[in-house]
Amino acid sequence: MMEQQRDLEKGGLKMMENILIDYFSVQTQEQNAIWSDKQAYIGLGTALIAAAELKVDATPMEGFDPKLFDEVLGLSKKGLHASVILSLGYRNEVNDFLASAPKARLPINEFSVRIN
């Protein structure tokens, strides 16, 4: 697909394909799952930034039952698994008293260290 979309010569990305196959084929299924979980977090970060730019409320969530999500969504049948959940939406300014409450945040120097 990339060759076609970038108008490259057919087979022009064969070396890249071979490198990826060589790398992933020697990994265990668990190692590949860990790699894909990390990739999901890269996408999660991008989605959170995009949501903020669009003024859409977003909350990433862990602590869910990924096996249940896999089952309900049929992910295992597709060779996929749940890693993280991202909820998107708009807060209800009328029924959510916390929506207009001042935010309570730790000062940055209480939860981080500046490295020069």
N, C-alpha and C positions, 0 to 999 in steps of 0.2 A: 504494500500500500504506500509506504514512504517513497519507494522508487517512483511509483506512478505519480504521486502528488507533487514530487519535486522534479519530475521530468528527468529522472536519472536513467542511465542505461540499465536494461534488465540484467540482474545479477550483480549490479554495482555495489550492493550492500552485503554480498555473500560473506565477505570477511567478517563484518560486524555480526552477522547472523551466527557464524561459526564460533566466534568468541563467546557470544551469549550462551549458545548451546553447550560449549565446553565448560563454561563456568557453572551453569545451573544443573547440568546433568550429573555432576559428581557430588552435588549437595544432597543431603537427606531431605525427605519431605518436610521434616520439622525445620531444618535450616531455611528452606525456601519459604515456609510459612512465616518464620520470623522476619525474613527479608521483606516479604510482602506487607506484613504489619507495619514495618518502618516506612515503607513507601506510602501506605495509607495515611500515615501521620503527616507526610509532606503535603498530600492532597488536602488533608483536613486544615492545615495551616493556611493554604491558599484559599480554601472555601470560607474560612473565618474572616480573612482579609477582604474577600469579595463581598461577603455579607455586610461587613461594617461599612464598606464604601457605598453599598446600596441602601444603607439604613435599615437592614433586615436584622432582627434579633436572632442570635445564634448561640447555641450552647453545646459544646462537645460533652459527651457522656461516656464514662466507663462504669464498671460495677454492674453490668447487665449480664444476662446469661447468653453468651455467644452461640452455644449449641442450640438453644431454643430459637434464636434468630435464624441460624442456618437452616433449621428444620422448617420454620414457618415460611421463610422466603425461598426455600428450595435451593439454597446456596451450594450445599454439598454436592448436589447432582450436577452443578455447573463447574465443580472444581474450585469453588470459592469458600471463603469463611468470613464471618463478621469480626472486625477488629475494634471498631469504635462507632459510636452513634453520634450524629450531628442533627440536632433539632433546629429548624428554621421557622420563623414566623414573625408575627407582629404582636407586641404586648397589648393587652386590653387596658387602655388608660382609665376606663370607667370602673371596671371591677377589680383592678389590681392596685391596691393601695401602695404597694412597694414601687410601682412604676414611676411615681413622681417623688418618692422619698429621696432624700440626699443619699448618695452612695457612701458606704463605709469602707474605706480602703486603707491598708497599712501604708505608712510612708515608705517610699522605695528603699531608703537606707535601712529599713528594718527587715527586709526580706531579700536583699541583694548586696553584692559587694562590687565596687567599681574596680576594674583592673586596668591599669594604665599601661 
